[in-house]
Amino acid sequence: MADNVLTLKVLSPLVLHRRRSSAQFAPTLDYVPGSTVRGAFADLYLQGDRSRAEEPLFRDLFLSGAVRFSDFLPSRGASGVLTRLLPATAVACKRFAEHSASSLADSLLRLELVNDLESDDTADALPLAQAVADLHSWLTCPECELRPSSHQRDRCEPGYYASPETHEAIVVRRRMVASTAIRRTTQTVAHGLLFSHEVVEESGLLSDDVLFRGVVDAPTELLESLQELAPRGQELALGHGRSRGFGYTEVQSWSTARVERSTLRERWDALNENARELWSRHKRSPAGSYFSLTLSSHLALRDATCQPVLGDVTAADLGLPSAAERRRCVLTSLPVPGWNAALGMPKADIWALGRGSVLLFRLPPHLDPGPTLERLQEIETVGVGERRAEGFGRVAVCDPFHYTFVQREAPETSS
C-alpha cells in the first residue's frame, strides 16, 4: 500500500482565516483545509514561475482531479493514526468542561427513536411519552446527577477525538497576535490601526510538537511525484501572513494509512443492532434498516439548476436509491472561500454543508441492501459532490460514534 498519509509539523504560528474579511479581528480555523495544502504543493512546484503551470505533470497533479487532498486535522504522536471529527450529534455536559469525558455521548439514535414514535400514527401515546421521558433523563449529565441542580448534556462545540475506542479529545492550542498597519509612503506605523489575529500555536522546545495529519489519494506514480516534490524535512508555507513569518510547516513524514478495523457491512450491522436494542427498551422494532452519513469535510452539492443543495438534501442528491427515506438530520451550512495559488486570485465563494453534519436514512424492511451498500462504499472511497480534489465531499458511513455509546451505556428499562 502506498504511503499516502502526510504529517505536517507547525514551525511558526499558523493563520488560517475562517472567512475572507478585512475586520480588525480575524479568528483562525483549527484545521488546515485540503485546498490550502494543495495550494502549498502547487506553490512549491511553481517556485514563482507561473509558466510551469503549463507542464503536463503540473496538470496531472493539480488540474486533472486525479489527486485528492483531505483536510488536515490536529494530531498527536508519530503513530500515523488519523484524527476523527466530532459529529454534530455529539453531546456533553453543558456547564462543566471537566465532565466532558464522562458525559460525552451521541444523540442520533435516541432522537430518531422519538422521531419514529412521533411519526407512527398507529402508536399509542404512552410509548412516546416514555421515550421522551427517557430521552430527558439520559440528557442529564451523569456527573451532575447528584448535584442539587443537575445540568444537561448539550450539543458539543466542534472538536476532534483520537479513536472510537477512547474518544480522547484533541485540543488545538491557539493564542492572539497583535500587529499594526504600516504607512506605505513613510514605512512607519499607522496611528490607530491595530489588527488582532488568532493563530494556531507553533511547536515549542518545551512542549509537544504541533502536528496536522491528512490523506493524499492519488495514483502511485503521481503520489511518488508529490513525495519527491515534498520529501521529509521540506518546508511548506500555509495560510496568511507568510511575509511576516507566519505559516511555516515542514513535512514530518509520509506513512501508510491505518486500515479501518471494521468493514462497511460490519458497521451497518452494528448500527442496526444497536438501533434494535434501543427500540426494544420500548417494546418496538425499527421499521427498516438505518444508515448514517457523517461529513468529514464540507460537502458542495448542486441540483439540476446548478443551485446549491443545503438543508433539503435527499437520497437522490447523493446517488442513493430513491427508496432510502431521509430521517433524522443535523445539518449546518456556510459559505466557503478559496484561493487559486497558480493564478494568485481568490476563488468565488461557494455554499456547502458544513463538516460534522449528519444525515440518517432508512431503507424499507425486506429491501435488498446490496445496491445501497455498493453506492455507500463508493461514496466513502471517492467522496461525493464538487471540489473533491480540495478535500470536499469526504463522508464516513455508519460512523461507530453513532452506536458506540448505546453499547457502553447501562441498559434501561421502560416502565
N, C-alpha and C positions, 0 to 999 in steps of 0.2 A: 504494500500500500504506500502511496506517495506521502511525503512529509508535507501536509497542507495546513497544519496549524501553526500560525505565526504569533510569536510573543514579542511585544514591544516594551522596552523599558523607558520610562519617562526620565529625561535628564534635566529638563528645565520646566518651569511652570507651564501648564497646558491651558490654552484659552480656546474654548470651543463654544462660540456664541450660540445660544438657543434660537435666536432669530436675527434677521438682518435689520439692524436698528442703529440709530445714532444717539440713543439715550445715554445719559451720563453714568448710568449703572448698567452693566452688562453681565447677567448671570451666565454660567457655563453649563454645558452638558456634562454628565458624569460618565459618559462613554464616548468612544470615538466612532462616528458613523463610517460605514463601509465606503461611502463616497469620498470621505476625507482621506482614508488610507489609499484608496485607488488613485486619488489625485496626487498624493505624495509620491507614489510609484511613477506616475506619468511625468511629474516634475523631475524626478531623478533620471528618468530615461532621456528627457529632452535636454537637460543640462543647459537650459537657457536658449537653446537653438530650436525655434519653432519649426524649422524646415524638417526636422527629424520626425515630425508627426506624419509625414508622408511615407515613411518607411513601412514596408509590409509587416515587420514584426510589431511595430507600434500599433498598427491597425488590428492585428490579431490579438494583442494583449488588452487593448483599451477601447476598441471600437466595434469589435465583432460580437460582443456579448458572450464569448466562449469562456471568459474568466470572470468569476463572481466573487466579490469580497463581502464577507459578512460584516455586521457591526462588531467592533472590538470592545469587549466588556472588561471591567476591572477584575483582575485575578490575583491570586497569591500563590507563591511557590513555583517551583520549576517542573512540576509533575506533568504539565501539558493538559490538565483537566479543564474542560470548558465550563465557564461560569453560566449559571442559569438566571433568567429574568423572572422576577416575581410576577405572576399574572394579576390582572385587575380584580380577580375574585378573591385574592388573599386578604385575610382579616387578622387583626391582632389587637391587643389592649389599646384603647384609645387614649387613656390618661397616663399610663406609666410605661415608659420606654423599656425599663428593665424587665417588664413582663413579656416582652415581645417573643422571647424564645419559647416560653411555655404556652403562650396564648395564640401563637401563630397557627392558622388553620385555613382551610379553603371552603368557600360558601357555595360553590356552584351546584353540587348535587342537592344540598339542603334547600336552596332556593328553588330549584327545579321541582323538588318534591311538593312544595307548597303550590307552585305554579301548576303542576299536574293535577292536584286535587281541586284547585280553583276552576280549571278548565273542564273538569269532568262533571257534566250535568247530572249524571246518574249517582254521583257520590253523595252520601249523607253529610250533613253539616258537622257532625261530631268528629269524624276523622280529620277534616280540615282544621277545626278548632284545636284538636290535639297536636297536629303537625305545626301549627302556628305557635302554640304554647311551647312545644319542644324547641322550635327554632329560637324563640326569645330566650329560653333557658340556656340553650347552647351558646348563644351570643354573649352571655355573661362571662367575663374573663375568669378563668379558673383560679388565678392568683388573687382576684379581688372578691371571691365569693364570701369569705369570712369577714370582710370589712363591713363597718356599719353602713356605708353607702357603696355598694358594688358598682363597678363600671363595665361597660360593654365593649366587646370587640367591634372594631370598625374597619373600614377599608384601609389597607396599608398604603403608605407612601410608596412610590416606585422604588424598587431596590433589587438586590441581587442575592443569590444564595449559592453555596458551594456544591451541594449534591442533594439528590432526592432522598438520601438516607438520613442526613443530619440536618439539612435546611439551615446550616450555619450562615449567618448574614455576612456579606462582604461589604464593607463600608469604604466609600471614597473620601479621602481627605481633601478638603478644599479650604481656601482662605481668600481674603481680599487683597488686591494690589491696587494702589492709587497712583495715578500719573497725571501730568499736566499737559495742556496743549502748548505747542511751540509756534511762535510767530515766524512765518517763512521769511519775511523781509529782514528781521533782525536776529533770527535764530536764538531768541530769548523766550523765557516763559511768558505765556499769555495770561494776563491778570484775570483771575476769577473763573478760569476754565479748568476744573478738576474732574477727572474721569476715574471711575472705580470699576475694576474688572474682577470678577470672581474667577479663580484659577484652580485647576487640579494641581495639588502639590507634587513636587518632583521627588525622586528618590533621594535619600539622605545617607550620610555616612553612619549615623547612629540610629537609623530607622530602617524598616523593611523596604525593599525595592517596590516602587510603584509600577505595576505591570498591567498591560492590556493585552487580551488574547482573543483571536478570532480565526476564522477559517477562510482559506482561499481555495475555491473549487475551480479546477482548470484541467485540461488535458495534460498528460505527463510532460510533453515537450515544452508546452507553454509554462507550466509550473517550474520546470528546470530553468527556463529563461528568467523567470522572476527571481528565483533563488540566486542565480548568477548576478542579476542586477542588484539585489539587496542581500548579500551574504551576512552571516553573523558578524556583528560589530558595525554594520553600515548605519550611518545616521540618516534619519528621515525627519523632515520638517512638517509639522502638522498644525493646523489651526491658524489663529490670528496672532499678530504681534511678533512675527519671526524676526523682523528687523530690529526688535528690542530684546532679542534673546529668548523669547518665549517659544514653546512648541517643539523643542528638540528631543527626539527619541532615538533609540538605537535598536536594531534587530538583535534580540537576545537569543532567539532560537527558532528553527523550523523543526517541527516534530509531527508525529503521526497522530491523527485523531483517535481518541479512545472509542472503541466500538460500543454502541448502545447495548446495555445489558439485556434488554428485552426487545422483542420484535414488535412491530405494529400490531400484529394479531394478538400477541400476549397482552399488550396494553389495552387493546379494545376489549378483550375478555375480562381483564381486571377491572376496568371502569364499569362494565355492565354487571359484573359480580357484586361490586360494592354498591351499585345502584339497587340491585335486587335486595341486598342485605338491609339497606336503609329503608326501602319501601316496605319490607316485611315487618319492620317495627310498628307499622300502622296497618298490618294485615292486608297489604296490597302488593301488586306486582307492576313493574314498569310496562307501559303499553308499547313496547318496541325496544329496539337496540339503540343506545346512545353512542355518540362520538363527539369529541370536542376538538376545536382548533384554537390554539393559543398562539398569538402573533409574537414571534421572537424579534421582529423588526417591524417598521412601518409597512403598511400594505396599500399600494396605489392601484385601484381598480377603476375602470371606466365602463359605462354601459354602451349600448349601440349608438347613442347620440353623442358619445365622447364626453359625457358628463361624469364627474367623479361619483363613485358608489361609496356611500358612507354608512349611515345608520340603517339603510334599507337593504343591506347586502343579503342575498339569497343563495341557496344551494346552486342555482344555475350560474350565478356570477363566478362561482368557484369551479365550475365544470363538474359538479356533483350531480347524481341522479335527481330528477325532479321529485321523486318520491320522498326524498330526505326533507323532513319538516324542521324548520328553524324553531328552536325552543328558547331557552334562557340565554341571553347575550348581555355582556357587559362591554361596551364599546366607548372609545374616545376617538376624536378626530382632530386634526390640526393641519395648518399649512406648513410645508417643509421647504426651506430654501435650498439652494445649491450653488455650486461654483464650478465653472469649466476651467480647469487648470491649463489645458492646452491653448485655449483662446484668451485666457486671462479675463473672463467676463462672467457675470452672475447668470445662473440659470433661472428660468421662470419658476416661481413658487408653485407647488402642486399640493392639492388637498389629499390626505391619506388617513386611513385608520391607524391609530396610534399603537405602537408596540405594547404588548401586555394585554391587549384586548382579547376577549374570549368569546367564541361562538359555540353554542351547543346545538346539535342537530339530533333528530331521532328518526330512525327507519321504522316503517310499519312492521309488525310481527310477521314472521314466516317469509319475509322477503330475503332473497339470497343476498348476503352482504358482499359477495365476491367482487362485483364491479365497483362498488363503493370503496372497498379496501384497496383495489388496484389504483384508483384515482387518488386516494389519500396517500398512498405510498409515493406516487408521482409528485404530489404537492410537497410532501416532506423532503423529497430528494432534490428537486429542481426549483421549488418555490412556485409562486403564483403572482400574477399581476405584472405591473410595469417596473422598470429600473432595477431588475434583479441583479444586474452586474454591479450595482452600487450598494447592495445589501438589503434592498427592499424585498418584501414578499416571502420571508422565511417563516415557516409555520411548524409548530410542534403539535402532532396529532395525539390525542388521548394522553396528554401530559400526566405523568404519575402524581404531580402535585394535586390534581383534582380528586384523586381517590385515596391517596396515602393516609390522609387523616381519618377517613372513615374506618380504615383498618386499625389505626392506633387508638382511637377514642373508645372508651368503655361502651359496650352495648347498652342501648337504652331500651326500656320497655314502656310502651304506651299504656295509659290507664284505661 
